Amino acid sequence: MSLYFGSGLRSDLNTLKHRGRHRKSEEMARSSSSTKDGESFLALFHSLRSAYAATPTNLKIIDLYIIFAVLTALIQVVYMGIVGSFPFNSFLSGVLSCIGTAVLAVCLRIQVNKDNKEFKDLPSERAFADFLLCNLVLHLVIMNFLG
């Protein structure tokens, strides 16, 4: 009986050694693939950064405005999660105002972009006037929703 136990123990040890070697090779493959992923991510980041450097200043300003509106909406959602949503209409109005403004700013960015062929005949002043008028309507609706 001890002989059977001994041989079983040896085969179990051999199996564990084999699994250990297999795990090491998997870890090495993961580390090499993660370095490849990291390198491809860096290459993508650098190509996006160089392409965005050629973007006109007015579009960069609109992009900052969009980021500000979305971050303000996220801050409101986090605040609601921490403190609570007692005046729920106020919470909805604030978040919808931020998101609506961001959407309208994206539309403005599309219309002002000179590379966009659909709106190349549209003057930038008219696009900005449309943006202001739509923002006015949006905020009138939101003020009405507040009660």
Residue, then its C-alpha position, 0 to 999 in steps of 0.5 A: m500500500s505504501l508503494y502505491f501511495g509513493s508512486g501516486l505521490r510522484s505522479d502528482l509531483n510531476t503533474l504539479k511541476h508540469r503545471g508550474r512550467h505551463r503557468k510560467s509560460e502563460e505568464m511570460a506570454r501574458s507579459s509579452s502581450s501586455t507589453k505589445d498592448g502597451e506599445s500599441f496603446l502608446a502608438l495610438f495615443h501619440s498618433l491621436r495627439s499628433a492629429y489633434a495638434a492640427t485641430p483649429t483652436n476654435l474646435k479645441i475650445i468647443d471640445l473643452y466646453i463639451i468636456f466641462a459640461v460632461l464633467t459637471a453632469l458626472i459631478q452632479v450624479v456623484y453628488m446625488g449618489i452621496v447626498g441623496s436626491f431629495p429634490f429629484n426634479s432639480f437633479l434631473s434638470g441639472v443633469l439634463s441641462c449639462i447633457g443637452t448643452a454638451v449635445l448642442a456643443v457637439c452639433l456646433r462643433i460638427q457645423v463649424n468644422k471646415d473638414n466637414k463637407e456637409f456644412k461647408d457652405l454654412p457660415s460659422e456665425r449662423a451655426f453659433a446663432d443656432f447653438l445659442l437659440c437651441n440653448l435658450v429653448l433647452h434652458l427654458v424647458i429646463m426652467n419650466f421642468l424645475g417648477 
